[in-house]
Amino acid sequence: MSKVEQVSFPTLDGLTLRGNLYPASERGPGIILLPGFSFVKEIMLPKVAESFQKSGITAFAYDPRTLGESDGSPRRDIEPAKHVSDLHDALTFMQKHPIVDPEQIAYWGFSFNGVVALNAAALDKRAKCVIAVSPLTDLSYPSEHLPILLREAMEDRQAQLAGAKPTYVPVIQKDGSCPYGWGPGTGMSEYQVAEKSASLFPTYENEMTVQSHYRISTWRPYDLIPQVAPTPVMIVTPEEDRMSLPGAQKALFDNLKMPKEHLFVPKKGHMDVFTGKAFNTIMGEQVRFLRYHFGQQPGIKATL
């Protein structure tokens, strides 16, 4: 059974974020893992972290602020820019850990947090490289829904200032859609994943604040991505991804101007990319990419 340590680190603004450290058997490189949007560290990440650990890379998966076991209120209040800066503080924590080489640390993010990881790498050149798995390529709100979001966000602000609690909406609604038309490509299978996760993991709930949507509507992460250079990037794209279309992920990749690799995963979708027989090959390719850019081994690609 893999060794796992419960650890925490402080953020610059005074919160404590908590996660699980998967230490490798000896001192060496490290990688910081972020789960999918609104998810907690127990969803999808343990299997990935254990695989990195077995490959000699210490992995650290933590709950983003206001989620899971991490501090922050209101609960489940998503603030993308803070998630970016929290990654910087997570890297500082990793640099101080005796089992981690402080010059060999990577960022890793899935889905929405793949974009967060790219933004963090754009602003923090301490990160040696970054892996974005199924990064979302469109965070916009349809023009017919945006006025509704903004009106409800302002009503919520007024109510909170008058003493009311924050207004919450489902992350994914019972019909498989997201509130305010956000998140194209979601469906009943994603709703079922959210509901199953809520039943399996006590720290997860399928809800978020209305103010989270307001903040996402103001966030412009793609303007920062060119600044990732010269940090090496790997994009992992499932062939059947409906939530972040493969063609759009390829366009994002093609515009990157730094050492880069695009790992295309056949017959997998957004939520099942790390399931099935191809898992070991997918993880092996990520490890190969990391070790090459850590200067540890040649970059010989496998075939999926």
Kinemage of the C-alpha trace (Angstrom):
@kinemage 1
@onewidth
@group {chain A} dominant
@subgroup {mainchain}
@vectorlist {calphas} color= white
{ca met a 1} P 0.000 0.000 0.000
{ca ser a 2} L 1.290 3.460 -0.917
{ca lys a 3} L 2.586 5.679 1.850
{ca val a 4} L 0.463 8.812 2.282
{ca glu a 5} L 1.048 11.714 4.674
{ca gln a 6} L -1.583 14.283 5.648
{ca val a 7} L 0.057 17.696 5.386
{ca ser a 8} L -0.883 21.369 5.219
{ca phe a 9} L 0.616 24.659 4.108
{ca pro a 10} L -0.161 28.347 4.664
{ca thr a 11} L -1.233 30.782 1.971
{ca leu a 12} L 0.000 34.342 1.783
{ca asp a 13} L -3.397 35.626 2.961
{ca gly a 14} L -3.437 33.407 6.043
{ca leu a 15} L -5.457 30.321 5.124
{ca thr a 16} L -4.374 26.739 5.744
{ca leu a 17} L -4.767 24.392 2.791
{ca arg a 18} L -4.675 20.654 3.423
{ca gly a 19} L -3.720 17.726 1.284
{ca asn a 20} L -2.051 14.363 0.914
{ca leu a 21} L 1.641 13.923 0.218
{ca tyr a 22} L 2.733 10.756 -1.582
{ca pro a 23} L 6.482 10.644 -0.855
{ca ala a 24} L 8.768 8.778 -3.225
{ca ser a 25} L 11.192 6.241 -1.790
{ca glu a 26} L 14.098 8.687 -2.077
{ca arg a 27} L 14.790 12.384 -2.545
{ca gly a 28} L 14.041 13.679 -6.026
{ca pro a 29} L 11.500 15.585 -8.121
{ca gly a 30} L 7.999 16.551 -7.040
{ca ile a 31} L 4.676 17.381 -8.655
{ca ile a 32} L 1.680 19.340 -7.324
{ca leu a 33} L -1.755 18.043 -8.372
{ca leu a 34} L -5.052 19.935 -8.597
{ca pro a 35} L -8.403 18.122 -9.076
{ca gly a 36} L -11.163 19.036 -11.502
{ca phe a 37} L -13.483 21.999 -11.053
{ca ser a 38} L -15.062 22.086 -7.563
{ca phe a 39} L -13.712 18.575 -6.902
{ca val a 40} L -11.806 17.508 -3.813
{ca lys a 41} L -8.472 15.700 -3.714
{ca glu a 42} L -10.085 12.286 -3.243
{ca ile a 43} L -11.730 12.406 -6.686
{ca met a 44} L -9.497 10.918 -9.423
{ca leu a 45} L -6.221 12.118 -7.904
{ca pro a 46} L -5.138 9.263 -5.561
{ca lys a 47} L -4.558 6.827 -8.428
{ca val a 48} L -2.583 9.453 -10.360
{ca ala a 49} L -0.554 10.479 -7.303
{ca glu a 50} L 0.283 6.867 -6.443
{ca ser a 51} L 1.495 6.275 -9.984
{ca phe a 52} L 3.836 9.269 -9.822
{ca gln a 53} L 5.009 8.079 -6.401
{ca lys a 54} L 5.845 4.600 -7.703
{ca ser a 55} L 7.820 6.246 -10.509
{ca gly a 56} L 10.013 8.076 -7.999
{ca ile a 57} L 8.235 11.442 -8.134
{ca thr a 58} L 6.815 12.783 -4.868
{ca ala a 59} L 3.223 13.890 -5.501
{ca phe a 60} L 1.190 16.391 -3.496
{ca ala a 61} L -2.587 16.592 -3.996
{ca tyr a 62} L -4.477 19.207 -1.997
{ca asp a 63} L -7.970 20.631 -1.651
{ca pro a 64} L -8.252 24.109 -3.175
{ca arg a 65} L -9.373 26.860 -0.814
{ca thr a 66} L -12.992 26.681 0.399
{ca leu a 67} L -13.171 23.032 -0.724
{ca gly a 68} L -12.763 19.737 1.102
{ca glu a 69} L -10.539 19.923 4.164
{ca ser a 70} L -8.963 23.264 3.285
{ca asp a 71} L -9.822 26.548 4.962
{ca gly a 72} L -11.806 29.344 3.391
{ca ser a 73} L -15.300 30.738 3.570
{ca pro a 74} L -17.896 30.919 2.234
{ca arg a 75} L -17.555 27.223 1.500
{ca arg a 76} L -17.376 26.134 -2.131
{ca asp a 77} L -16.692 29.701 -3.228
{ca ile a 78} L -14.432 29.504 -6.294
{ca glu a 79} L -11.975 32.342 -6.927
{ca pro a 80} L -9.726 31.364 -9.869
{ca ala a 81} L -7.036 33.997 -9.308
{ca lys a 82} L -6.639 32.829 -5.708
{ca his a 83} L -6.313 29.227 -6.879
{ca val a 84} L -3.438 30.371 -9.085
{ca ser a 85} L -1.631 32.161 -6.267
{ca asp a 86} L -2.245 29.235 -3.896
{ca leu a 87} L -0.279 27.030 -6.289
{ca his a 88} L 2.702 29.335 -5.762
{ca asp a 89} L 2.415 28.766 -2.006
{ca ala a 90} L 2.090 25.011 -2.533
{ca leu a 91} L 5.336 25.093 -4.507
{ca thr a 92} L 7.030 26.995 -1.672
{ca phe a 93} L 5.856 24.245 0.696
{ca met a 94} L 7.220 21.545 -1.603
{ca gln a 95} L 10.572 23.310 -1.984
{ca lys a 96} L 11.065 23.130 1.775
{ca his a 97} L 10.247 19.422 2.041
{ca pro a 98} L 13.409 17.349 2.570
{ca ile a 99} L 12.384 14.618 0.126
{ca val a 100} L 11.867 17.045 -2.784
{ca asp a 101} L 14.545 18.597 -4.992
{ca pro a 102} L 13.518 22.294 -4.908
{ca glu a 103} L 14.693 22.791 -8.497
{ca gln a 104} L 12.591 19.925 -9.887
{ca ile a 105} L 8.927 20.638 -9.178
{ca ala a 106} L 6.075 20.579 -11.706
{ca tyr a 107} L 2.479 21.819 -11.757
{ca trp a 108} L -0.328 19.442 -12.797
{ca gly a 109} L -3.996 20.315 -13.217
{ca phe a 110} L -7.118 18.630 -14.577
{ca ser a 111} L -9.895 20.322 -16.572
{ca phe a 112} L -10.588 23.836 -15.182
{ca asn a 113} L -7.543 23.502 -12.971
{ca gly a 114} L -5.444 22.582 -15.980
{ca val a 115} L -5.941 26.226 -16.953
{ca val a 116} L -5.123 27.266 -13.373
{ca ala a 117} L -1.876 25.261 -13.569
{ca leu a 118} L -0.942 26.923 -16.871
{ca asn a 119} L -1.587 30.366 -15.383
{ca ala a 120} L 0.480 29.514 -12.318
{ca ala a 121} L 3.362 28.435 -14.563
{ca ala a 122} L 3.035 31.679 -16.529
{ca leu a 123} L 3.615 33.674 -13.345
{ca asp a 124} L 5.994 31.403 -11.427
{ca lys a 125} L 9.223 30.377 -13.133
{ca arg a 126} L 10.218 28.203 -10.167
{ca ala a 127} L 8.045 25.482 -11.715
{ca lys a 128} L 10.197 23.305 -13.963
{ca cys a 129} L 7.312 22.205 -16.202
{ca val a 130} L 3.517 21.904 -16.296
{ca ile a 131} L 1.027 19.212 -17.333
{ca ala a 132} L -2.566 20.192 -18.189
{ca val a 133} L -5.002 17.287 -18.597
{ca ser a 134} L -8.162 18.074 -20.588
{ca pro a 135} L -7.727 21.829 -20.033
{ca leu a 136} L -10.923 23.774 -20.615
{ca thr a 137} L -10.640 26.028 -23.646
{ca asp a 138} L -13.837 28.057 -23.267
{ca leu a 139} L -14.920 29.626 -19.973
{ca ser a 140} L -17.389 32.080 -21.505
{ca tyr a 141} L -21.088 32.416 -20.739
{ca pro a 142} L -23.645 32.515 -23.575
{ca ser a 143} L -24.847 36.046 -24.295
{ca glu a 144} L -28.435 35.138 -23.450
{ca his a 145} L -27.418 33.825 -20.000
{ca leu a 146} L -24.803 36.367 -18.917
{ca pro a 147} L -27.291 39.153 -18.011
{ca ile a 148} L -29.164 36.689 -15.788
{ca leu a 149} L -25.944 35.687 -14.029
{ca leu a 150} L -24.894 39.288 -13.472
{ca arg a 151} L -28.332 40.304 -12.178
{ca glu a 152} L -28.475 37.383 -9.741
{ca ala a 153} L -24.886 37.996 -8.635
{ca met a 154} L -25.706 41.624 -7.802
{ca glu a 155} L -28.874 40.589 -5.968
{ca asp a 156} L -26.806 38.096 -3.986
{ca arg a 157} L -24.245 40.772 -3.094
{ca gln a 158} L -26.988 43.069 -1.877
{ca ala a 159} L -28.546 40.281 0.178
{ca gln a 160} L -25.222 39.304 1.764
{ca leu a 161} L -24.513 42.911 2.718
{ca ala a 162} L -27.916 42.932 4.414
{ca gly a 163} L -26.957 39.854 6.437
{ca ala a 164} L -28.115 36.957 4.259
{ca lys a 165} L -26.067 33.844 3.579
{ca pro a 166} L -24.488 33.354 0.132
{ca thr a 167} L -26.690 31.964 -2.620
{ca tyr a 168} L -25.687 28.531 -3.920
{ca val a 169} L -26.423 26.752 -7.189
{ca pro a 170} L -25.582 23.187 -8.299
{ca val a 171} L -22.285 22.701 -10.099
{ca ile a 172} L -24.157 20.361 -12.453
{ca gln a 173} L -27.954 20.370 -12.464
{ca lys a 174} L -30.255 17.345 -12.555
{ca asp a 175} L -30.711 17.680 -16.317
{ca gly a 176} L -26.932 17.537 -16.824
{ca ser a 177} L -26.527 21.221 -17.626
{ca cys a 178} L -24.611 23.877 -15.702
{ca pro a 179} L -26.269 27.051 -14.385
{ca tyr a 180} L -26.162 30.114 -16.630
{ca gly a 181} L -25.278 28.041 -19.684
{ca trp a 182} L -21.680 27.615 -18.539
{ca gly a 183} L -19.651 24.474 -19.195
{ca pro a 184} L -20.621 23.261 -22.677
{ca gly a 185} L -20.659 19.510 -23.162
{ca thr a 186} L -21.865 18.454 -19.729
{ca gly a 187} L -24.634 15.886 -19.589
{ca met a 188} L -26.289 13.274 -17.433
{ca ser a 189} L -23.079 11.253 -17.112
{ca glu a 190} L -21.334 14.253 -15.521
{ca tyr a 191} L -24.292 14.801 -13.175
{ca gln a 192} L -24.110 11.144 -12.159
{ca val a 193} L -20.370 11.483 -11.470
{ca ala a 194} L -21.075 14.509 -9.269
{ca glu a 195} L -23.835 12.741 -7.355
{ca lys a 196} L -21.786 9.570 -6.924
{ca ser a 197} L -18.824 11.635 -5.710
{ca ala a 198} L -21.057 13.355 -3.156
{ca ser a 199} L -22.144 9.957 -1.816
{ca leu a 200} L -18.595 8.545 -1.708
{ca phe a 201} L -16.648 11.532 -0.405
{ca pro a 202} L -18.119 13.389 2.598
{ca thr a 203} L -16.129 16.577 1.909
{ca tyr a 204} L -17.604 17.020 -1.594
{ca glu a 205} L -20.937 18.658 -2.412
{ca asn a 206} L -22.381 19.341 -5.845
{ca glu a 207} L -22.848 23.057 -5.265
{ca met a 208} L -21.031 26.381 -5.568
{ca thr a 209} L -21.755 30.027 -4.847
{ca val a 210} L -23.321 32.344 -7.397
{ca gln a 211} L -20.340 34.636 -6.779
{ca ser a 212} L -18.096 31.857 -8.132
{ca his a 213} L -19.810 32.210 -11.499
{ca tyr a 214} L -19.469 35.989 -11.317
{ca arg a 215} L -15.703 35.688 -10.772
{ca ile a 216} L -15.284 33.148 -13.562
{ca ser a 217} L -17.097 35.515 -15.921
{ca thr a 218} L -14.458 38.185 -15.184
{ca trp a 219} L -11.416 35.873 -15.461
{ca arg a 220} L -9.258 36.054 -18.612
{ca pro a 221} L -6.775 33.184 -18.184
{ca tyr a 222} L -5.969 32.642 -21.845
{ca asp a 223} L -4.292 36.055 -22.084
{ca leu a 224} L -1.625 34.769 -19.680
{ca ile a 225} L -0.850 31.453 -21.348
{ca pro a 226} L 1.777 32.831 -23.790
{ca gln a 227} L 3.773 33.854 -20.709
{ca val a 228} L 4.218 30.188 -19.753
{ca ala a 229} L 7.208 30.183 -22.128
{ca pro a 230} L 9.900 28.980 -21.831
{ca thr a 231} L 8.520 26.494 -19.262
{ca pro a 232} L 7.853 23.120 -20.978
{ca val a 233} L 4.200 22.073 -21.299
{ca met a 234} L 2.404 18.773 -21.860
{ca ile a 235} L -1.262 18.815 -22.872
{ca val a 236} L -3.173 15.536 -22.412
{ca thr a 237} L -6.262 15.334 -24.645
{ca pro a 238} L -8.876 12.544 -24.623
{ca glu a 239} L -10.229 11.787 -28.096
{ca glu a 240} L -13.889 11.823 -26.976
{ca asp a 241} L -13.775 14.880 -24.700
{ca arg a 242} L -17.123 16.725 -24.972
{ca met a 243} L -16.427 19.346 -22.289
{ca ser a 244} L -13.213 20.593 -23.885
{ca leu a 245} L -13.250 19.707 -27.556
{ca pro a 246} L -10.086 17.997 -28.844
{ca gly a 247} L -9.813 20.412 -31.764
{ca ala a 248} L -9.847 23.374 -29.394
{ca gln a 249} L -7.240 21.723 -27.167
{ca lys a 250} L -5.055 21.174 -30.247
{ca ala a 251} L -5.439 24.840 -31.201
{ca leu a 252} L -4.378 25.814 -27.680
{ca phe a 253} L -1.388 23.492 -27.988
{ca asp a 254} L -0.439 24.755 -31.458
{ca asn a 255} L -0.255 28.327 -30.155
{ca leu a 256} L 2.203 27.448 -27.385
{ca lys a 257} L 5.717 28.766 -28.048
{ca met a 258} L 7.856 26.653 -25.740
{ca pro a 259} L 9.081 23.043 -25.508
{ca lys a 260} L 5.830 21.118 -25.630
{ca glu a 261} L 4.196 17.736 -26.121
{ca his a 262} L 0.616 16.798 -26.977
{ca leu a 263} L -0.498 13.413 -25.641
{ca phe a 264} L -3.631 12.261 -27.490
{ca val a 265} L -5.595 9.519 -25.701
{ca pro a 266} L -7.819 7.405 -27.992
{ca lys a 267} L -11.342 6.313 -27.005
{ca lys a 268} L -11.452 8.290 -23.753
{ca gly a 269} L -13.613 11.189 -22.601
{ca his a 270} L -13.200 14.065 -20.177
{ca met a 271} L -14.142 12.174 -17.034
{ca asp a 272} L -12.727 8.718 -17.788
{ca val a 273} L -9.313 9.609 -19.188
{ca phe a 274} L -7.541 7.820 -16.316
{ca thr a 275} L -9.567 4.611 -16.438
{ca gly a 276} L -8.906 1.333 -18.210
{ca lys a 277} L -5.896 -0.482 -19.609
{ca ala a 278} L -4.229 2.623 -21.074
{ca phe a 279} L -3.724 4.174 -17.624
{ca asn a 280} L -0.179 2.910 -17.145
{ca thr a 281} L 0.864 4.098 -20.604
{ca ile a 282} L -0.697 7.537 -20.074
{ca met a 283} L 1.066 7.904 -16.746
{ca gly a 284} L 4.290 6.545 -18.195
{ca glu a 285} L 4.241 9.229 -20.878
{ca gln a 286} L 3.793 11.947 -18.281
{ca val a 287} L 6.661 10.555 -16.211
{ca arg a 288} L 8.853 10.382 -19.318
{ca phe a 289} L 8.052 14.029 -20.124
{ca leu a 290} L 8.838 15.098 -16.566
{ca arg a 291} L 12.081 13.163 -16.317
{ca tyr a 292} L 13.268 14.493 -19.664
{ca his a 293} L 12.737 18.095 -18.577
{ca phe a 294} L 14.159 17.348 -15.141
{ca gly a 295} L 17.262 16.230 -17.057
{ca gln a 296} L 17.006 12.637 -15.866
{ca gln a 297} L 16.413 10.576 -19.018
{ca pro a 298} L 15.934 10.743 -22.818
{ca gly a 299} L 12.495 11.708 -24.119
{ca ile a 300} L 11.470 8.560 -26.021
{ca lys a 301} L 7.740 8.501 -26.752
{ca ala a 302} L 5.499 5.470 -26.392
{ca thr a 303} L 2.548 4.618 -28.659
{ca leu a 304} L -0.954 4.632 -27.197
